[in-house]
Amino acid sequence: MAITKSSIIGDVLDKYPQTAPIFLSIGMHCLGCPASRGESVEDACAVHGVNPDDLIEKLNAAVAQ
């Protein structure tokens, strides 16, 4: 599964738990909250002021290892 802007954070974390530190490093500290787990990567980036393309690149690099 490639991670995209429309990927749901909860799905990403369930399949690739190693991505949690990446989300935490950009200020997404509420990864366990039901609301945040249902957000898309793009929506979460908008809330946290993060470039979604940069985050997706980091996430996909982490899961490729």
URWO-V737651 format. One record per backbone hydrogen bond with DSSP energy under -1.0 kcal/mol. CO is the residue of the C=O (numbers start at 1). NH is the residue of the N-H. E is the energy in kcal/mol with one decimal. If there is no record, write none. Layout:
[[CO NH E] [CO NH E]]
This chain:
[[4 7 -1.2] [5 42 -2.5] [7 41 -2.1] [8 12 -2.3] [9 13 -2.8] [10 14 -2.3] [11 15 -2.2] [12 16 -3.2] [16 19 -2.3] [17 20 -1.6] [19 23 -1.9] [20 24 -2.7] [21 25 -2.2] [23 28 -2.1] [24 27 -1.8] [27 29 -1.7] [30 33 -1.5] [33 37 -2.1] [36 39 -1.1] [37 10 -2.4] [39 9 -2.8] [40 44 -2.3] [41 45 -2.2] [42 46 -2.0] [43 47 -1.9] [44 48 -2.0] [45 50 -2.5] [51 55 -1.9] [52 56 -2.7] [53 57 -1.9] [54 58 -2.0] [55 59 -2.8] [56 60 -2.7] [57 61 -1.9] [58 62 -2.0] [59 63 -2.0] [60 64 -1.2]]
